[in-house]
Amino acid sequence: MLLVSILFWISVFIVFYTYFGYAILVAIFNKISPYKFSVKDTEITDWPAVTLVVALFNEEDYVDEKVKNTFELDYPEEKLQILFITDGSTDSTPQRIQKYPRIKLMHKDERQGKTMAINRAMTEVTTPFVVFCDANTYLNSAAIKKIVAHYNDPKTAAVAGEKKIADAADAAGAGEGIYWKYESTLKKLDARFYSIVGAAGELFSMRTALYTPIEKSVILDDFAVSMRLCLRGYRVAYEPGAYAVETASMNIKEEQKRKIRNCAGGIQAVMLLPKAWNIFKYGRLSFLYISHRAFRWMAAPWLLPIIFILNIILVASHSGLIYTLFLIAQIIFYFAALAGWIMARMNLKIKAFYVPYYFTFMNGSMYLGLLRILRSEQSGIWEKAIRK
C-alpha cells in the first residue's frame, strides 16, 4: 500500500498545483519581487494608427449591433481603420456590412475557417498595431486606448483583453462566467510575473510586423499566435481595463460543443509547441506554460479518475481515516456535479452546484477532445456554438 499511497498523494498534489498551487507561488513571488512587469506610466498624446479586424461567418443576427459597438469606441476616428472579413458567409452578413462606408469589407465565397480568414485579412493591414475581436463580442469604449498604452514597452509584442460573460443565469452560463473570472485572476498574476500564456481571441492585439501566418490545421489560432511570440523572446501583456463581453452559450449542449473544440485545440497546442517545455531556455515562460496550460490539458483530467480509484483501494485496505474523509469528500463533490448536470438539463438555477458541475464537465471534455484529435475529426473549420 505504500506505493499506492505515494501515487495517490503525487496525483493529488499535481491536480492541486494545476488549479491553485502554482497561482499561490506566483502571487507570493509577485509580492516579494522588486521588479514587476507592467505597462509604463507614459502619457500618450499622439495615438498610433490601429486596425480593428473582425472575422465573421453568418453573423447577420449580430453584425449591426457589432458595427454600432465598433463606432462607439473611444479612439480617434482618423487613426482607427476597421476591417471586417466574411469569407464563406452565405447569409446577408456581407450585404449588411456594405451599408457602412467606413468599414473595409473582405469577402470570398469559399470558407476555409477563421485562421485562414485572419491570415488573409492581415495581408491588408498597414497600421503598426492590429486588434482582433469576435463578431458576437462587444468592447468597452476605452478598450483600444487601454490596449495601445502597453506598446510603450518595446518587449511587449501583444496585449490580451479580458473576456466577460453576460446572461450567466443558468448552469451553462454561470459555470462559464465563473471559469473566466478565475482565468482573469490567473492572467493578472501571469502578466505581472512575466507574460500571459495564451490569449483569448475575443479581444487580442499585436504588433502587425510580428505576425506570421498560422497553419490551416491550427484550432486555437489565438493561443498559437501569442505563444509563438513569447517563444521569440517577447511578452504578451494583459489589460483587464479592455474587455469583451460575450453572451453565454445557449445551453449546456452548445457549451459542450465549444468546450470540446477548445480541449482538442489545447491538446493540439501542446503537440505543436514542444520547445515551450524547455525551462532551461525559456525560464519563466516555460514555468507558466507548464503550470497554467500543459498540466491542465495533459495531466489533471487524466489524474482525477486515478485519484478516485486509488482512494477506494486505500480505504478498502484500512490505510487511515484521512483517506476515508478524502473519499467522502470526492463522492460528495461528484454527486454535486451530477446534481448540477441534472439541473442544467432541467434549466434549474442553484448556484451551489455550478462549480463542481462545470469543473467535472470541463475535465470530461478533455477526453472527447483527445478523441477528436486521435480521429482527426477536429479541423480549423469548426461549428460555432449558438449563444444567447
C-alpha positions in Angstrom: 0.0 0.0 0.0 3.0 2.3 0.4 3.4 2.6 -3.4 -0.4 3.2 -3.9 -0.3 5.9 -1.2 2.7 7.6 -2.8 1.0 7.6 -6.2 -2.2 8.9 -4.6 -0.5 11.9 -3.0 1.6 12.8 -6.0 -1.6 12.8 -8.2 -3.4 14.9 -5.6 -0.5 17.3 -5.5 -0.4 17.7 -9.3 -4.1 18.4 -9.5 -4.0 20.9 -6.6 -0.9 22.6 -8.1 -2.5 22.9 -11.5 -5.6 24.8 -10.3 -4.3 26.6 -7.2 -0.8 25.8 -6.2 1.1 27.5 -9.0 -1.1 30.6 -8.6 -0.2 30.8 -4.9 3.5 30.5 -5.8 3.3 33.2 -8.4 1.3 35.5 -6.1 3.9 35.1 -3.4 6.7 35.8 -5.9 5.0 38.8 -7.3 4.6 40.1 -3.7 8.2 39.9 -2.8 9.9 40.5 -6.1 11.3 44.1 -6.5 10.7 44.0 -10.3 7.3 43.6 -11.8 6.3 43.5 -15.5 3.7 46.2 -16.1 2.8 49.0 -18.5 5.0 52.0 -18.4 3.4 55.2 -17.0 3.9 57.3 -20.1 1.0 59.5 -21.2 0.1 59.1 -24.8 -0.8 62.3 -26.7 -0.4 61.1 -30.2 -2.3 57.9 -30.6 -0.9 55.4 -33.2 -2.9 54.1 -36.1 -4.7 50.8 -35.4 -6.7 48.4 -37.4 -9.6 46.5 -35.9 -10.1 43.1 -37.6 -13.3 41.2 -37.1 -13.8 37.8 -38.7 -17.5 36.9 -39.2 -19.3 33.9 -40.5 -23.0 34.1 -41.0 -23.5 36.7 -38.3 -26.5 38.6 -39.7 -28.1 38.5 -36.2 -25.2 40.3 -34.6 -23.5 42.3 -37.3 -25.5 45.6 -37.0 -25.0 45.7 -33.2 -21.3 44.9 -33.7 -20.9 47.8 -36.1 -22.7 50.1 -33.6 -20.4 49.0 -30.8 -17.4 49.4 -33.0 -18.3 53.0 -33.9 -18.7 53.8 -30.2 -15.1 53.0 -29.4 -13.2 56.0 -27.9 -10.3 56.3 -30.3 -9.5 59.0 -32.9 -11.6 58.1 -36.0 -8.8 59.0 -38.4 -6.4 56.6 -36.5 -8.8 53.6 -36.4 -9.2 51.5 -39.5 -11.9 48.9 -39.4 -11.8 45.7 -41.5 -14.5 43.0 -41.5 -13.8 39.7 -43.2 -16.8 37.4 -44.0 -15.3 34.6 -46.0 -17.7 31.7 -46.6 -20.8 33.6 -45.3 -24.0 32.5 -47.1 -26.4 34.8 -45.3 -26.8 38.6 -45.5 -23.8 39.5 -43.4 -21.6 40.9 -46.2 -24.5 42.9 -47.6 -25.3 44.4 -44.2 -21.6 45.5 -43.8 -21.6 47.2 -47.2 -24.0 49.7 -45.8 -21.2 51.2 -43.7 -18.7 53.1 -45.9 -16.2 53.4 -43.0 -15.7 49.7 -42.8 -13.5 47.9 -45.3 -15.1 44.5 -46.3 -13.2 41.5 -47.4 -15.2 38.6 -48.7 -14.9 35.5 -50.8 -17.4 32.6 -51.2 -15.0 29.8 -50.1 -15.0 29.0 -46.4 -11.6 28.0 -45.0 -12.0 28.8 -41.4 -11.2 31.7 -39.1 -7.4 31.0 -39.1 -7.2 31.4 -42.9 -9.5 34.4 -42.9 -7.2 36.1 -40.4 -4.2 35.2 -42.5 -5.9 36.8 -45.5 -7.0 39.9 -43.6 -3.5 40.5 -42.3 -2.3 41.0 -45.9 -4.4 44.2 -46.0 -3.3 45.6 -42.6 -0.9 48.5 -42.9 -1.1 50.1 -39.4 1.6 49.3 -36.8 -0.9 47.7 -34.5 -3.9 45.4 -35.1 -6.7 44.4 -32.7 -8.7 41.2 -33.3 -12.2 40.6 -31.8 -15.1 38.3 -32.5 -18.4 39.3 -34.2 -20.6 38.5 -31.2 -18.5 40.3 -28.5 -18.9 43.9 -27.5 -16.0 46.0 -26.4 -15.9 48.7 -23.8 -15.4 52.2 -25.3 -11.9 52.6 -23.8 -10.6 49.2 -25.0 -8.4 50.3 -27.8 -6.7 53.0 -25.8 -6.1 50.7 -22.8 -4.5 48.2 -25.1 -2.3 50.5 -27.1 -0.8 52.0 -23.9 1.1 48.8 -23.3 3.1 49.2 -26.5 5.3 51.8 -24.8 7.3 48.7 -23.8 9.2 47.5 -26.9 9.3 43.9 -25.5 5.5 43.8 -25.5 4.5 42.1 -28.7 0.9 41.6 -28.0 -1.9 42.6 -25.5 -4.8 40.5 -24.4 -8.0 41.9 -23.1 -10.4 40.4 -20.6 -13.3 38.2 -21.6 -16.6 38.6 -19.7 -19.7 36.5 -19.9 -23.2 38.1 -19.9 -26.5 36.5 -19.2 -24.9 33.9 -16.9 -28.0 32.9 -15.0 -28.2 29.2 -15.9 -25.7 26.4 -15.2 -24.0 26.7 -18.6 -23.7 30.5 -18.4 -22.8 30.7 -14.6 -20.2 28.0 -15.0 -18.6 29.7 -17.9 -18.8 33.1 -16.2 -17.1 31.7 -13.0 -14.4 30.0 -15.2 -13.5 33.2 -17.0 -13.3 35.2 -13.7 -10.9 32.5 -12.5 -8.9 32.7 -15.7 -8.7 36.5 -15.4 -7.2 36.3 -12.0 -4.6 33.8 -13.2 -3.8 36.0 -16.2 -3.2 39.0 -14.0 -0.8 37.0 -11.9 1.0 35.6 -15.0 1.3 39.0 -16.7 2.8 40.6 -13.5 5.2 37.6 -13.2 6.3 37.7 -16.9 3.7 37.1 -19.6 0.3 35.5 -20.1 0.5 32.2 -21.9 -2.3 32.1 -24.5 -4.7 34.9 -25.3 -8.4 34.6 -25.9 -9.4 35.6 -29.4 -12.4 37.6 -28.2 -10.0 40.6 -27.7 -6.4 40.3 -28.7 -3.9 42.8 -30.2 -0.4 42.6 -31.5 2.3 44.4 -33.4 1.5 44.0 -37.1 5.1 43.5 -38.2 5.4 40.4 -35.9 2.5 38.5 -37.4 3.3 35.2 -39.2 0.7 33.2 -40.9 -0.9 30.3 -39.0 -1.3 26.8 -40.4 -4.8 26.0 -41.6 -5.0 23.0 -39.3 -4.5 25.0 -36.1 -7.6 25.0 -33.9 -6.7 27.7 -31.3 -5.1 30.3 -33.6 -5.1 33.0 -30.8 -3.1 30.7 -28.5 -0.7 29.7 -31.2 0.0 33.3 -32.2 0.6 34.5 -28.7 2.7 31.6 -27.6 4.9 31.8 -30.7 5.5 35.5 -30.0 6.6 34.6 -26.5 9.0 31.9 -27.8 10.6 34.6 -29.9 11.5 36.5 -26.7 8.6 38.9 -26.5 5.9 39.3 -23.8 2.1 39.3 -24.1 0.6 41.8 -21.7 -2.8 41.6 -20.1 -5.2 44.5 -19.8 -8.4 43.9 -17.7 -9.4 47.5 -18.4 -10.1 46.4 -22.0 -12.8 43.8 -22.1 -15.0 41.9 -24.5 -18.5 41.0 -23.3 -19.9 37.8 -24.8 -23.3 36.2 -24.1 -23.2 32.7 -22.6 -23.8 29.6 -24.6 -27.5 28.9 -25.3 -27.5 25.8 -23.3 -25.1 23.2 -21.9 -25.1 21.2 -25.2 -23.8 24.3 -27.0 -21.3 25.0 -24.3 -20.1 21.4 -24.6 -19.6 21.9 -28.3 -17.3 24.9 -27.7 -15.5 23.3 -24.8 -14.7 20.0 -26.6 -13.3 22.1 -29.5 -11.1 24.1 -27.1 -9.9 21.0 -25.4 -8.9 19.4 -28.7 -7.2 22.7 -29.5 -5.3 22.6 -26.2 -4.1 19.1 -26.7 -3.0 20.0 -30.3 -1.2 23.1 -29.0 0.9 21.0 -26.6 1.9 18.8 -29.5 2.7 21.8 -31.7 4.9 23.6 -29.1 7.3 21.0 -27.7 10.1 23.5 -27.2 7.9 25.5 -24.8 8.7 22.8 -22.2 12.4 23.8 -22.2 12.5 25.6 -18.8 16.3 25.9 -19.1 16.0 28.1 -22.2 12.7 29.9 -21.6 12.7 30.1 -17.8 9.6 32.0 -16.6 7.7 31.4 -19.8 8.1 27.6 -19.6 7.2 27.6 -15.9 3.9 29.4 -16.6 3.2 27.4 -19.7 3.7 24.0 -18.0 1.9 25.1 -14.8 -1.1 27.0 -16.3 -1.6 25.2 -19.6 0.2 21.9 -20.1 -0.7 20.4 -16.7 -4.3 21.5 -17.2 -4.5 19.8 -20.6 -2.2 16.9 -20.2 -2.2 15.9 -16.5 -5.1 17.0 -14.3 -8.0 15.5 -16.4 -6.4 12.1 -16.5 -5.4 12.1 -12.8 -8.8 12.8 -11.4 -10.2 9.2 -12.0 -6.9 7.8 -10.9 -7.1 9.6 -7.6 -10.6 8.3 -7.1 -9.7 4.7 -7.8 -6.5 4.8 -5.7 -8.6 6.4 -2.9 -11.0 3.5 -3.0 -8.1 1.0 -2.8 -6.6 2.8 0.2 -9.9 2.9 2.1 -10.6 -0.7 1.4 -7.1 -1.6 2.8 -7.9 0.4 6.0 -5.0 2.8 5.4 -6.3 5.6 7.7 -9.1 8.0 8.5 -7.7 10.7 6.2 -8.3 8.5 3.1 -11.9 7.8 4.2 -12.6 11.5 4.7 -10.9 12.3 1.3 -13.1 9.7 -0.4 -16.3 11.0 1.2 -15.3 14.5 0.0 -14.8 13.2 -3.5 -18.2 11.4 -3.5 -20.0 14.5 -2.3 -18.2 16.6 -4.9 -19.1 14.3 -7.8 -22.7 13.9 -6.6 -22.9 17.7 -6.6 -21.6 17.6 -10.1 -24.2 15.1 -11.1 -26.9 17.2 -9.5 -25.6 20.2 -11.4 -25.8 18.2 -14.6 -29.4 17.2 -13.9 -30.4 20.8 -13.1 -28.7 22.1 -16.2 -30.9 19.8 -18.3 -34.0 20.9 -16.3 -32.8 24.6 -16.5 -33.0 24.9 -12.7 -30.8 27.5 -11.1 -29.0 26.5 -7.9 -25.6 28.2 -7.8 -24.0 25.8 -5.2 -23.8 23.1 -7.9 -22.3 25.3 -10.7 -18.7 24.9 -9.7 -18.5 21.1 -9.2 -20.6 20.6 -12.3 -18.5 22.9 -14.6 -15.2 21.6 -13.2 -16.2 18.0 -14.0 -17.7 19.0 -17.3 -14.6 20.8 -18.3 -12.2 18.0 -17.5 -14.5 15.4 -19.0 -14.5 17.4 -22.3 -10.7 16.7 -22.4 -11.4 13.0 -23.1 -13.7 13.9 -26.0 -11.3 16.5 -27.3 -8.5 13.9 -27.3 -10.8 11.5 -29.2 -11.3 14.1 -31.9 -7.6 14.7 -32.2 -6.8 11.0 -32.5 -9.6 10.5 -35.1 -8.5 13.7 -36.9 -12.1 14.9 -36.6 -11.4 18.5 -35.4 -10.2 20.8 -38.1 -9.5 24.6 -38.1 -13.0 25.0 -39.6 -15.4 24.5 -36.7 -19.1 24.7 -36.0 -19.7 27.7 -33.8 -21.7 27.3 -30.6 -25.1 29.1 -30.5 -25.1 31.8 -27.9 -28.0 33.7 -26.3 
